[in-house]
Amino acid sequence: MEDQAVCCYRHPQRETGISCTRCERPICPECMISASVGFHCPECVSGGASAPGEPPGPPRRASEPRTIAGGAYTADPRLVTKILIGLNIAVWLAVLGTGDRLVDGFDLVGRAYDPGTADIVGVAEGQWYRLLTAAFLHQQPLHIAFNMLSLWWIGAPLEAALGRARYLTLYLLSGLGGSALSYLLAAQNQPSLGASGAVFGLLGATAVLMRRLNYDMRPVIALLVLNLIFTFGWSGIAWQAHVGGLVVGTVVAYAMVHAPRERRALVQRGACAVMLLAIVATVWVRTLQLTG
């Protein structure tokens, strides 16, 4: 006889191996809330459940549910992912309507000649905004389709596990990290665009989260290896953005899910600040190389 799969009590379609340490009900990553020992379900955190064998007592004081990284539990744990997908699609539609003009003004380029104005343009000329805007630009339908599907599949569970603010910080830092490494290593006149750096950061963060929860790592490792094969085996792909986003996303996610509870905010903010400083330093060094 086969063992019956254990599923989350709030999401019966999701198998899980984690249980609430108070009421022992099975919970999925979206529902689990980090506690001093193990994880609690939302009902136990809000005071709506008693531990096994305990007689019913007066309701405990309600406290705000928290995710494994300390984020607030929300009614729609995929809101930021939906907004990011909407922004990317809106920018892509704008690109379709304006042609290359929007792309030329906001893609990632270190230093290039602009035939329209006879000027030298790029990040080295002080256009640092390109490091961020390039991560929201797409031209080819297949490019944006792949990135947005990946963002939904990978990003939505991460947002639920980390919380909105931490998830958005992770996404933006990963995108900036990918742009910074591209700026440092790619040819100065080589344009680059797309959300792939941010998506690779989310992929690295997923691996960190699954390891933290003691989940089977084989699926995410296989996905990561497959994506790296495409990255280095397919011509025309900015591998620097993928690697940069992956490194930054992995480091930030590790700090977010492994930070000690009593110093959680300090460790998480410190790690994000260090990554941002590293990005700024990388851009500054490359700018000196190009303009010095």
N, C-alpha and C positions, 0 to 999 in steps of 0.2 A: 504493500500500500504506500502510495506517495504521501509525503508530508504536505499538509495544507499550508499554503503561503500565508505569512502574517502580514496584514496590511494596516495602514494607519487608520485609527478610529474615526478621524475626520475626513480622510480621503481614502475610501475603501479600495480604489483602483491602484493605490501605490503600495508596493511591498516595502517593508522596512525591517531592520534588525534592532532598532532602538526603542526603548520603552521609557515611559515616565518613571523616575525613581520614587515618586510618591504614590501614585495610583496604579502604576504598572501597566497602563494602557499603551499599546504600540503607537508611536508617533513618527512622522516623516520629517525630513530636514526643514520643511516649511513651517511645521508646527512646533518643533523642538525649541525650547528656551533654555539657555545655559543657566545652570544653578551651581551652588557651591559644590555639590556632588552630583555629577551626571547632568541630566536634562529633565525639565518639567514640561507638562502640556499646558496650553493656555488656560484651561479651567482651573488647574491647581494653582497657577500663578495668581489668578484673579480671585482665588478663595472659594471656588465653586465645587471642590471635590475633597474627599477625605481619603487618607491613606488606607490600604487594605487592613481590616481588623479594627480600625478606629471607629468609635461611635460618632454619630453625627454631632457636630458641635456648632457653636456660633460661627458665622462667616468670618473668615480671616480678612484682615485689611487688604483691600485690593491694591495691587501694584502694577505698574505698567509692564506688559510683557516685553521680553527682550530676546533678540535672536542670539545665535551662538557667538556673534561678534559684538554684541551689545547694542544693536540697532533696535528701534521700536518695531513692534509687531503691528502691521497695518492691514486694513480691510482688503486693499488691492496690492499685493506684494509684487506686481509686475508693472506698476505705473511708470516708473522711470524707464524701463525697457521699452515700453510702448512709445513714450515721448521721444526717446533716442531714435527709434526706428522711424517715427513720423518726421523728425528733423532731417534724417538722412534722405528719406524719400522726397521731402519737400525741396531740398537742395538739388537733388537729382532732376526733378521736374523743372526747376529753375535753369539748370544747365541745358536741358533739352530746349528750353525756350530762348536762351541767349547764345547758345553755341559756345565757342571757345573763349569768349570774353570773360565769363565768370571763372572759368577754369584757370585762365592765364593770370587772373588777378589774385587767386586764393590757393592755388596748388602749392606744394612744397618744392621749392627750387632754391638752391644755395645762392647762385649768382648767374644771371643769364642776360643776354642782350634782348631788349624789347624792340622789335622792328617798328612797332606802332609809334613809339615816342623817341626812339634812338637813345634810350636810357638803359643803364644797368639796373636790373631789379632782382630782388631775392631777399632771403633772410639776412645775408651778409650786409645788405643795405639798410638794415633796421626794420625790415618787415617781418618781425617775429610772430605776428599773428598767423602767418602761413603754417607754423608748426601745429596749430590747432585747427584752423579752417580746412587744411588738407585732409584731415581725418573725417570730414563730413562730405567730401566731394567724391562723386562717382560719375563715370561717363558711360561705360558699357552696361547693358541690362544684366548680363550674366554676372558681372562683377558685383553690382549692388544686390542682386538676388541672392548670391552665395553669402555675402557678408550679413545681410539682414536675416536670412534663415539661421545662420550660425549665431547671430546676436540673440534671436528669440530662443533657440534651443539651449544655448549655454547661459545667456544672460539672465533669463527669467528665474531659473532656480537659484542662481547666485544672488540676485536681488532679494529673494525671499530669505536666504540664509544670512546675508550680511546686513540688510536694512538699506533704505534708500540712500542716505547720505554717504555711507561707506562704499556702497556699490557705485554711485556716481563718481566719487573720488577715484576709485580704482579704475573705472573706465577712462576718465580724462587723463590720469597720470600714465596709463598704458598707451593711450594714443600719443601723448606728448613724448613718451620714451621712444616709441617707434619712429617718430619724426626726428627726434634728436640724433638717433643712431644713423638714420638715413642721411641727415645733414652732415654728419661727421665723416661717413665712409663712402657715400656715393659721389659720383661726379658732380661738380658744382652746378653744371647746367642741365642735370638730369631731373626732369619733373617727376613728382610722385604724389599720389592721391589715393584715398580709400580708407575705410575703417578697419582694415586688416590688422594693423598694429594693436588697436584697442581690443579686437576680437581675440587675438593671440594672448593678450594679457588676461582676458577672461578665461581662456582655456587653461593657462597656467594656474590661475586662481582656483579653478574647478579641481585640478589635480591636488592642490594644497588642501582644499576643503574635504575632498573625499578621503585623503590620507588622515586628516584630523578626525573624521568620523569612523575611521576603520572600515570604509567601504572597499569593495573589490576595485583595485586600481587598473586592472587589465583593459577595460573599455576605454578609459580616458588616455591611458598610455598609447594604446593602438591608434586612437584618434590623433593624438599629438604627433606620433611618428609619421602617420599618413600625411598630415598637413605639412610637416617639415620636408618630406619627400617631394611634395608638390612645390614647396617654396624654393628648394634648391635645384629641382629637376625641370622646372618649367621656365622658359625664357620670358623675359619681360616682367617678372615679379620682383618687387623691391624686398629682397630677403632681409635687408637691414631693418626695415620697419617691423617685420614679423618677429625677428629676434629681439629687438629693443623692447617691443611691447610685451613679449613673453617674459623677459627678465624682470621688467618693472612690475608687471602684474603678479608674478610669483612672489617677489619680495614683499610687496604691499599686502598681499593676501595672507602670507605667512604671519606677518605682524598682527594683522587683524584677528585671526582666529586662534593664535597662540599667545596673545598678550595676557598676562596675569590679570585676573578680574579686579584686584585692588588697584592696579596701575594701568588699566586697560586704555583709558583715554590718552594718557601720557605716552604710552608705547605706540599706540596707533598713530597719533598725530606726529610724534617724533619720526616714525618710519616714513610717513608721507612727506614730511618736511625734508628729510634726507634725500629721498628720491627726487623731489622737486629741485633741490639744490644741485644734485648730480646732473639733472637735465640742463639746468641753467649753465652750469660749468662747462658741460659738453658743447653747448651752443656757443658760448663765449670763446672757448679755445678754437673751435672751427672758424669762427668769425675772424679772429686774429690771424689765422693761417691764410684766409682768403683776402684779407684787406691789409695785412701788415707788409 
